[in-house]
Amino acid sequence: MNKHFLGDTATLLGRSLRHVTRSVDTIITTAVTPIAMLLLFVYVFGGAIKTGTESYVNYLLPGILLITVASGIAYTAFRLFTDMKSGIFERFQSMPIARSSVLWAHVLTSLVANLISLVVVVLVALLMGFRSGAGVLAWLAVAGILMLFTLALTWLAVIPGLTAQTMEGASAFSYPLIFLPFISSAFVPTDTMPGPVRAFAEHQPVTSIVNAIRDLYTQQPVGTDIWIALAWCVGLLVISYVFAMNTYRRKIS
């Protein structure tokens, strides 16, 4: 059964990746908005924002990476919606394939596409002066957090991709996720915010994830932020996966 599932997932993953490579503009579009924000905040607003660090691009990058992921998962919902409306799911159900492999193929495609977009954004940040003396283990930890975050949001994106009634509705759910880093420590320290806003910013998941990533690549003591970040990512991943699979089963039953 495992071999059957893995083989079906690999085949369907190849199908999804071929669709992505035929429309490279989706990856470019995903990276354009975060890069534009990176340029805007570093070169226009950066001089007026006090973060207590020498390089604002070093401070800003974790939040931009999370925005990159949030932008990219909208395409997962869009691709799922397109498949639902085209009737391809019904065709797959008439074939002897593992049912869950259809969703896993979309999820893994999202992981690959977002990884490419993240690499592009980091390369632009390097051109803008981003530097890090962190070692291999620290960067592996950063990659692990970003992969967990991507998987969690991708499984969340599966739900509107299966249930939306319009193409716009399938991808619009990502807008609040893109906005969330603005009310966190991604752009400015939370201690500059007024009371209620600061309380929300310090207790929402983005702040812990941003702080953990920033501490890792700046070689600062990570503290409890990394465990809080992992708890948020794993918790959201489990909840999103359960709801997405239940929604999928109802749709194909």
Salt bridges, closest charged atoms under 4 A:
ASP8 OD2 - HIS4 NE2 3.37
ASP83 OD1 - ARG15 NH2 3.19
ASP83 OD2 - HIS106 NE2 2.86
GLU202 OE2 - ARG198 NE 2.84
